[in-house]
Amino acid sequence: MALRLYNTLSRALEDVQPRNPPKVGIYVCGPTVYDEPHIGHARSAFVFDVLRRHLLYKKHEVTFVRNVTDVDDKIIEKTKQEVTKSPGHKVTGDLNAACREVSERYLASYHAAMDRLGIGRPDIEPRATEHVVPDMTDCIARLLVQGAAYEAGGDVYFAVRKWPGYGKLSNRTPDELKAGARVEPGERKQDPLDFALWKAAKPGEPSWESPWGRGRPGWHIECSVMSMKYLGDAFDLHGGGLDLVFPHHENEIAQAEAAGKPFARQWVHHGLLTVNGEKMSKSLGNFVTVEQALADAPHPDYLKLFFLKTQYRSPIDYAPAKMAEARKNWQEFSRFFQHYDQRRGPATSGREVKSRLPNLLEAFNEAMDDDLNTPRAVAVLFELVNLGHQALESPGAEAAALADYVHVTLLECGMTLGLFLQGTSEEPPEALERILARIAERDAARKAKGFQRADAIRRELQQEGILLSDTPNGTFWRRAQ
């Protein structure tokens, strides 16, 4: 069965049909790095990590690109706030170095948070500042030649009404969209709907040379340019949150197609996250960083299981009671792994025992192929756990073999969902960080064909009671009982 995903552009479920099978190209709008990563960032990153894992499980060759916006009004404003912390101090001179320091610091924080959650990094992570000249300036110049853009006092704007397809992603006409559009002070737009491709430099702010004078790119042009640079025209999947459908993704399509390039074929958007029923906001005092969430969750899988129990397109509400339920659910998995480790007697493998499980494995695959229906997929994992306990409590070699098969299947399916990558026991953060660092060191040694070093690390961890199992989805570890 082919994987079917809801395409925001067509407003229908569609088979994922790669342009160049088995290769699949995915582009996801990544973080604007001006503050600590929060649980909304975590949900977004996790959704597309699960999508990538499932595509790999289905034997696709995935190229996953997620950008970093490291030049932006919010980054500049954050930098000014940090530079002006001391009373009476005023920003003077070039902010470039300070903006780089701020964006690098928050990008490092984002990476650390996602690493702690066991969310895989993208294959390619382009930064906006590395693609301004010539990539973005060339694209803007092409839009000017095509008559889809105009220059105004050092700024360059996209002329929305000159592009007839505008509004097809958000399913609204330009006249409907105009109701919420406005012209900010200092802007030179001909129409409130028009948006900036290039912003003329302001004193001291980061800027680059261009045919229109010094300035910096608008937010929307970044993703159009970087996605096609690394994945080519008409790439397979473009993802992000529902809040990006308009204007960001709508503008991406307009820019690319007006420049004469066919753009992404399928658009995948996840629902938004609230906290106790309200939009997350610092002003409301309900802003939850990943660090804060993990401080309340002794194992990172609690947060991931919480995410998985809601289908990705639905909104999700973060609340203490729901996290407590996720912890209780996760402990069911932990109890099975402990039960499995403590069993007595020899186990044998046999093909005949697998006949008792195909329906569950098929149900898992069908759930994941049905628009990543992770709630159904998680329910299958709990059915596997129940069957595994029954097998472990039954005598005989066939029951032992069934328990082995349940164990392997649970690991395979769970790791496709991003679970069990950080063990199945609650560990202090420092201990977990050290174990994962050793596993990462071993993985690096294996990739470099340093098998003696990799075996030595395995033995060292085993002496500490840490047992490793290598699977196609990564290395699973657990504490020996």
C-alpha positions as CSV (number, residue, x, y, z in Angstrom):
1,M,0.0,0.0,0.0
2,A,1.3,3.5,-0.9
3,L,1.6,6.2,1.7
4,R,-1.3,8.6,1.4
5,L,-0.9,12.2,2.8
6,Y,-3.4,15.1,2.9
7,N,-2.3,17.6,0.3
8,T,-3.3,21.1,1.4
9,L,-3.0,22.3,-2.2
10,S,-5.6,19.8,-3.6
11,R,-7.5,19.5,-0.3
12,A,-7.5,15.7,-0.7
13,L,-5.7,12.6,0.4
14,E,-3.1,11.6,-2.3
15,D,-0.6,8.8,-2.8
16,V,3.0,10.0,-2.3
17,Q,4.3,9.5,-5.8
18,P,8.0,10.5,-5.9
19,R,9.3,12.2,-9.0
20,N,12.3,9.9,-9.1
21,P,11.5,6.8,-7.0
22,P,12.7,5.4,-4.7
23,K,14.1,8.9,-3.9
24,V,11.9,11.3,-2.0
25,G,12.8,15.0,-1.4
26,I,11.2,16.8,1.6
27,Y,11.6,20.5,2.5
28,V,10.4,21.8,5.8
29,C,10.5,25.4,7.0
30,G,12.8,25.3,10.0
31,P,13.2,27.7,13.0
32,T,13.8,31.4,13.1
33,V,16.5,31.4,15.7
34,Y,15.9,34.3,18.1
35,D,14.7,32.5,21.3
36,E,14.7,29.2,23.2
37,P,13.0,26.3,21.4
38,H,9.5,25.6,22.7
39,I,7.2,22.6,22.5
40,G,5.6,23.9,19.4
41,H,9.0,23.7,17.7
42,A,9.4,20.1,19.1
43,R,6.0,19.0,17.7
44,S,6.8,20.3,14.2
45,A,10.2,18.7,14.1
46,F,8.8,15.5,15.5
47,V,6.0,15.3,12.9
48,F,8.4,15.4,10.0
49,D,10.9,13.1,11.7
50,V,8.2,10.5,11.9
51,L,7.3,11.1,8.2
52,R,11.0,10.6,7.3
53,R,11.3,7.4,9.5
54,H,8.2,5.9,7.9
55,L,9.4,6.7,4.4
56,L,12.7,5.0,5.3
57,Y,10.8,2.0,6.7
58,K,9.1,1.8,3.3
59,K,12.6,1.6,1.6
60,H,12.6,5.1,0.2
61,E,15.8,7.1,-0.1
62,V,15.0,10.3,1.7
63,T,16.7,13.7,1.3
64,F,15.3,15.8,4.1
65,V,16.1,19.6,4.0
66,R,15.1,21.9,6.8
67,N,16.3,25.5,6.6
68,V,17.4,27.9,9.3
69,T,16.2,31.6,9.2
70,D,19.2,33.4,10.7
71,V,18.4,36.9,9.4
72,D,15.0,38.4,10.2
73,D,13.3,41.3,11.9
74,K,12.8,39.3,15.0
75,I,16.5,38.3,15.2
76,I,17.5,42.0,14.7
77,E,15.1,43.1,17.4
78,K,16.3,40.4,19.8
79,T,19.9,41.4,19.2
80,K,19.1,45.1,19.9
81,Q,17.4,44.1,23.2
82,E,20.4,42.0,24.3
83,V,23.0,44.7,23.2
84,T,21.0,47.4,25.1
85,K,20.6,45.6,28.4
86,S,22.8,48.0,30.2
87,P,21.1,51.3,31.1
88,G,21.8,54.2,28.8
89,H,23.5,52.0,26.2
90,K,22.6,52.6,22.6
91,V,23.3,50.5,19.5
92,T,25.9,51.9,17.2
93,G,27.8,50.5,14.3
94,D,27.3,47.2,12.5
95,L,25.0,44.7,14.1
96,N,26.1,41.9,11.8
97,A,28.5,40.3,14.3
98,A,26.0,40.6,17.2
99,C,23.1,39.1,15.0
100,R,25.4,36.2,14.1
101,E,26.2,35.5,17.7
102,V,22.5,35.6,18.7
103,S,21.4,33.3,15.9
104,E,24.3,30.9,16.5
105,R,23.5,30.7,20.2
106,Y,19.8,29.9,19.7
107,L,20.5,27.5,16.8
108,A,22.8,25.6,19.2
109,S,20.0,25.6,21.8
110,Y,17.6,24.3,19.2
111,H,19.9,21.5,18.1
112,A,20.6,20.5,21.7
113,A,16.8,20.3,22.5
114,M,16.0,18.2,19.4
115,D,19.0,15.9,20.1
116,R,17.7,15.4,23.7
117,L,14.4,14.4,22.3
118,G,16.0,12.0,19.8
119,I,14.6,13.9,16.8
120,G,16.9,13.3,13.8
121,R,18.7,16.3,12.2
122,P,18.0,17.0,8.6
123,D,20.3,15.7,5.8
124,I,20.8,19.3,4.7
125,E,20.3,22.4,6.9
126,P,20.9,25.5,4.8
127,R,21.1,28.9,6.4
128,A,19.5,32.0,4.8
129,T,22.6,34.1,5.3
130,E,24.6,31.6,3.2
131,H,22.3,31.9,0.2
132,V,21.7,35.7,-0.2
133,V,24.2,36.3,-3.0
134,P,23.9,35.1,-5.6
135,D,21.0,32.6,-5.1
136,M,18.3,35.0,-3.7
137,T,19.4,38.1,-5.6
138,D,19.4,36.1,-8.9
139,C,15.8,34.9,-8.3
140,I,14.6,38.4,-7.4
141,A,16.3,39.7,-10.6
142,R,14.5,37.0,-12.6
143,L,11.1,38.1,-11.1
144,L,11.8,41.7,-12.1
145,V,12.5,40.6,-15.7
146,Q,9.3,38.6,-15.7
147,G,7.3,41.6,-14.7
148,A,6.2,39.9,-11.4
149,A,8.0,42.4,-9.2
150,Y,8.9,46.1,-9.0
151,E,11.6,48.2,-7.3
152,A,10.7,51.1,-5.0
153,G,13.4,53.1,-3.4
154,G,15.8,50.3,-2.8
155,D,13.0,47.8,-1.8
156,V,11.8,45.1,-4.2
157,Y,8.2,43.9,-4.0
158,F,6.3,41.0,-5.5
159,A,3.2,42.3,-7.4
160,V,0.6,39.8,-6.2
161,R,-2.2,40.8,-8.6
162,K,0.1,40.1,-11.6
163,W,0.2,36.4,-10.6
164,P,-3.2,34.8,-11.5
165,G,-2.7,31.7,-9.4
166,Y,-2.2,33.6,-6.1
167,G,-4.4,32.2,-3.3
168,K,-4.7,28.6,-4.6
169,L,-3.0,27.1,-1.5
170,S,-5.1,29.0,1.1
171,N,-8.1,28.7,-1.2
172,R,-8.9,32.4,-1.1
173,T,-8.9,35.1,-3.8
174,P,-6.7,38.2,-3.6
175,D,-9.8,40.3,-2.8
176,E,-10.6,38.0,0.1
177,L,-7.0,38.2,1.3
178,K,-6.8,42.0,1.0
179,A,-9.2,42.4,4.0
180,G,-6.4,41.5,6.4
181,A,-3.5,43.1,4.5
182,R,-1.9,46.4,5.5
183,V,1.0,48.7,4.7
184,E,3.5,49.1,7.4
185,P,5.1,52.6,8.0
186,G,8.0,53.1,5.6
187,E,6.8,50.5,3.1
188,R,6.5,51.6,-0.6
189,K,4.0,49.0,-1.7
190,Q,1.7,49.6,-4.7
191,D,-0.9,47.3,-3.2
192,P,-1.3,46.2,0.5
193,L,-1.2,42.5,-0.7
194,D,2.3,42.9,-2.2
195,F,5.2,41.5,-0.1
196,A,8.9,42.3,0.1
197,L,11.4,40.3,-1.8
198,W,14.3,42.7,-0.8
199,K,14.4,45.2,2.0
200,A,16.7,48.3,1.7
201,A,19.4,48.4,4.3
202,K,18.8,50.3,7.6
203,P,21.8,51.9,9.4
204,G,23.8,49.3,11.3
205,E,21.6,46.3,10.3
206,P,22.9,43.2,8.5
207,S,22.9,43.8,4.7
208,W,24.4,42.6,1.4
209,E,25.2,44.2,-1.9
210,S,22.6,43.9,-4.6
211,P,21.6,45.5,-7.9
212,W,19.1,47.6,-5.9
213,G,21.6,48.8,-3.3
214,R,22.5,47.2,0.1
215,G,19.8,45.4,1.8
216,R,18.6,42.0,2.9
217,P,16.1,39.4,1.6
218,G,12.5,39.1,2.6
219,W,11.5,36.0,4.6
220,H,9.5,34.3,1.8
221,I,12.1,34.3,-0.9
222,E,14.5,32.4,1.4
223,C,12.5,29.1,1.3
224,S,11.6,29.3,-2.4
225,V,15.3,29.6,-3.3
226,M,16.8,27.1,-0.8
227,S,14.2,24.4,-1.4
228,M,14.8,24.3,-5.2
229,K,18.6,24.7,-4.8
230,Y,18.8,21.4,-2.9
231,L,15.8,19.5,-4.2
232,G,15.3,20.8,-7.7
233,D,12.1,21.9,-9.4
234,A,8.8,20.2,-8.7
235,F,10.2,18.4,-5.6
236,D,8.0,15.9,-3.8
237,L,6.9,17.2,-0.4
238,H,6.9,20.6,1.3
239,G,5.9,20.8,5.0
240,G,5.3,23.1,7.9
241,G,2.7,24.3,10.4
242,L,-0.8,25.4,9.4
243,D,0.1,28.9,10.4
244,L,2.5,29.0,7.5
245,V,-0.1,28.3,4.8
246,F,-0.7,32.0,4.4
247,P,1.2,34.1,3.7
248,H,4.5,32.2,3.8
249,H,3.7,29.2,1.7
250,E,1.3,31.0,-0.5
251,N,4.1,33.5,-1.3
252,E,6.7,30.7,-1.8
253,I,4.5,29.2,-4.6
254,A,3.9,32.6,-6.2
255,Q,7.6,33.4,-6.3
256,A,8.7,30.1,-7.7
257,E,6.1,29.8,-10.4
258,A,6.3,33.4,-11.4
259,A,10.0,32.8,-11.9
260,G,9.1,30.0,-14.3
261,K,9.8,27.1,-11.9
262,P,7.3,24.3,-11.1
263,F,7.3,24.1,-7.3
264,A,6.4,21.5,-4.6
265,R,3.9,18.8,-5.6
266,Q,2.4,18.0,-2.2
267,W,2.0,20.3,0.8
268,V,1.8,18.7,4.3
269,H,0.8,20.9,7.2
270,H,0.5,20.0,10.9
271,G,-2.0,21.4,13.4
272,L,-1.0,23.9,16.0
273,L,-0.3,23.5,19.7
274,T,-2.0,25.2,22.6
275,V,-1.3,25.1,26.3
276,N,-4.2,24.4,28.6
277,G,-6.6,25.4,25.8
278,E,-4.9,28.8,25.1
279,K,-2.4,29.9,22.5
280,M,1.1,29.7,23.8
281,S,2.4,33.2,24.6
282,K,5.0,34.7,27.0
283,S,2.4,37.5,27.8
284,L,0.0,34.8,29.1
285,G,2.7,33.1,31.1
286,N,2.2,29.8,29.4
287,F,5.3,29.7,27.2
288,V,6.8,26.2,27.6
289,T,10.3,25.6,26.4
290,V,11.5,22.1,25.5
291,E,13.9,22.3,28.5
292,Q,11.0,23.0,30.8
293,A,8.9,20.2,29.3
294,L,11.8,17.7,29.7
295,A,12.3,18.8,33.3
296,D,8.8,17.6,34.0
297,A,9.2,14.4,32.0
298,P,11.9,11.9,33.3
299,H,12.0,10.3,29.8
300,P,11.9,12.2,26.4
301,D,9.5,9.5,25.1
302,Y,6.7,10.9,27.3
303,L,6.6,14.1,25.2
304,K,6.8,12.1,21.9
305,L,4.1,9.7,23.0
306,F,1.9,12.7,23.9
307,F,2.5,14.0,20.3
308,L,1.8,10.6,18.7
309,K,-1.6,10.2,20.3
310,T,-2.9,13.1,18.2
311,Q,-2.9,12.8,14.4
312,Y,-0.5,15.4,13.0
313,R,-3.1,17.5,11.2
314,S,-5.2,18.0,14.3
315,P,-4.6,20.7,16.9
316,I,-3.0,19.5,20.1
317,D,-3.3,20.8,23.6
318,Y,-0.5,20.5,26.1
319,A,-1.6,20.0,29.7
320,P,-0.2,18.3,32.8
321,A,-3.0,15.7,32.9
322,K,-2.2,14.7,29.3
323,M,1.5,14.4,30.0
324,A,0.7,12.2,33.1
325,E,-1.4,10.0,30.8
326,A,1.5,9.7,28.3
327,R,3.8,8.8,31.1
328,K,1.5,6.0,32.3
329,N,1.1,4.7,28.7
330,W,4.9,4.7,28.2
331,Q,5.4,2.7,31.4
332,E,3.4,-0.1,29.8
333,F,6.1,-0.4,27.2
334,S,8.8,-0.2,29.9
335,R,7.1,-3.0,31.9
336,F,7.1,-5.3,28.8
337,F,10.8,-4.8,28.2
338,Q,11.5,-5.5,31.8
339,H,9.3,-8.6,31.7
340,Y,11.1,-9.7,28.5
341,D,14.6,-9.3,30.1
342,Q,13.6,-11.2,33.2
343,R,12.1,-14.3,31.5
344,R,13.7,-17.6,32.2
345,G,14.4,-20.6,30.0
346,P,15.7,-20.9,26.4
347,A,14.0,-19.4,23.4
348,T,13.9,-20.7,19.9
349,S,12.8,-18.9,16.8
350,G,10.4,-20.4,14.3
351,R,8.5,-19.2,11.3
352,E,5.2,-20.8,12.5
353,V,4.9,-18.3,15.4
354,K,4.8,-15.3,13.0
355,S,1.4,-16.4,11.8
356,R,-0.1,-15.0,15.0
357,L,1.2,-11.5,14.3
358,P,0.7,-10.5,10.7
359,N,-2.7,-8.9,11.3
360,L,-1.1,-6.5,13.9
361,L,1.9,-5.7,11.7
362,E,-0.5,-5.1,8.8
363,A,-2.7,-2.9,11.0
364,F,0.4,-0.8,12.0
365,N,1.4,-0.3,8.3
366,E,-2.1,0.6,7.3
367,A,-2.4,3.2,10.0
368,M,0.9,4.8,9.1
369,D,0.0,4.8,5.4
370,D,-3.3,6.4,6.1
371,D,-2.0,10.0,6.4
372,L,0.3,9.0,9.3
373,N,-2.5,8.0,11.6
374,T,-0.2,7.7,14.7
375,P,-3.0,7.2,17.3
376,R,-4.1,4.0,15.5
377,A,-0.4,3.0,15.1
378,V,0.2,3.5,18.9
379,A,-2.9,1.4,19.7
380,V,-1.3,-1.5,17.7
381,L,1.9,-1.2,19.8
382,F,-0.2,-1.7,23.0
383,E,-1.8,-4.8,21.4
384,L,1.7,-6.1,20.7
385,V,2.6,-5.5,24.4
386,N,-0.5,-7.4,25.6
387,L,0.4,-10.3,23.3
388,G,4.0,-10.2,24.4
389,H,3.0,-10.5,28.1
390,Q,0.8,-13.5,27.3
391,A,3.6,-15.2,25.5
392,L,6.1,-14.6,28.3
393,E,3.7,-16.1,30.8
394,S,3.1,-19.2,28.7
395,P,5.4,-22.3,28.8
396,G,7.1,-23.8,25.8
397,A,9.6,-22.9,23.1
398,E,6.9,-21.7,20.8
399,A,5.7,-19.1,23.3
400,A,9.3,-18.0,23.9
401,A,9.8,-17.6,20.2
402,L,6.6,-15.6,19.9
403,A,7.8,-13.3,22.7
404,D,11.1,-12.8,20.8
405,Y,9.1,-11.9,17.7
406,V,6.9,-9.5,19.6
407,H,10.0,-7.9,21.1
408,V,11.6,-7.4,17.7
409,T,8.4,-6.2,16.1
410,L,7.7,-3.7,18.9
411,L,11.2,-2.3,18.6
412,E,10.9,-2.0,14.8
413,C,7.5,-0.3,14.8
414,G,8.2,1.8,17.9
415,M,11.4,3.1,16.4
416,T,9.6,4.0,13.2
417,L,7.5,6.3,15.5
418,G,10.7,7.7,17.0
419,L,10.2,5.8,20.3
420,F,12.7,3.8,22.4
421,L,15.7,5.5,20.9
422,Q,16.8,6.7,24.3
423,G,16.2,3.5,26.2
424,T,13.3,2.2,28.2
425,S,14.3,3.2,31.7
426,E,14.0,6.6,33.4
427,E,17.5,8.1,33.7
428,P,18.8,11.3,35.2
429,P,19.4,13.8,32.4
430,E,23.2,13.8,32.9
431,A,23.3,10.0,32.7
432,L,21.1,9.8,29.6
433,E,23.2,12.5,27.9
434,R,26.4,10.5,28.6
435,I,24.9,7.2,27.3
436,L,23.6,8.8,24.1
437,A,27.0,10.5,23.6
438,R,28.7,7.1,23.8
439,I,26.2,5.6,21.4
440,A,26.8,8.5,19.0
441,E,30.5,7.9,19.3
442,R,30.0,4.2,18.5
443,D,27.8,5.1,15.5
444,A,30.5,7.4,14.1
445,A,33.1,4.7,14.5
446,R,31.0,2.2,12.7
447,K,30.4,4.6,9.8
448,A,34.2,5.2,9.6
449,K,34.7,1.3,9.6
450,G,36.4,1.6,13.0
451,F,34.8,-1.7,14.1
452,Q,37.3,-2.4,16.9
453,R,36.5,0.9,18.5
454,A,32.8,0.4,18.1
455,D,33.1,-3.1,19.7
456,A,35.1,-1.6,22.6
457,I,32.4,1.0,23.3
458,R,29.7,-1.7,23.2
459,R,31.7,-3.8,25.8
460,E,32.3,-0.7,28.0
461,L,28.6,0.1,28.0
462,Q,27.8,-3.6,28.7
463,Q,30.0,-3.5,31.7
464,E,27.9,-0.6,33.0
465,G,24.7,-2.6,32.4
466,I,23.8,-1.0,29.1
467,L,22.8,-3.4,26.4
468,L,22.7,-2.3,22.7
469,S,20.7,-3.6,19.8
470,D,21.3,-2.3,16.3
471,T,18.2,-1.9,14.1
472,P,17.6,-0.2,10.7
473,N,16.1,2.7,12.5
474,G,19.0,3.2,14.9
475,T,20.6,1.8,18.0
476,F,18.2,0.7,20.8
477,W,19.6,0.5,24.3
478,R,18.3,-0.8,27.6
479,R,19.5,-1.5,31.1
480,A,20.2,-5.1,31.9
481,Q,17.9,-6.4,34.6
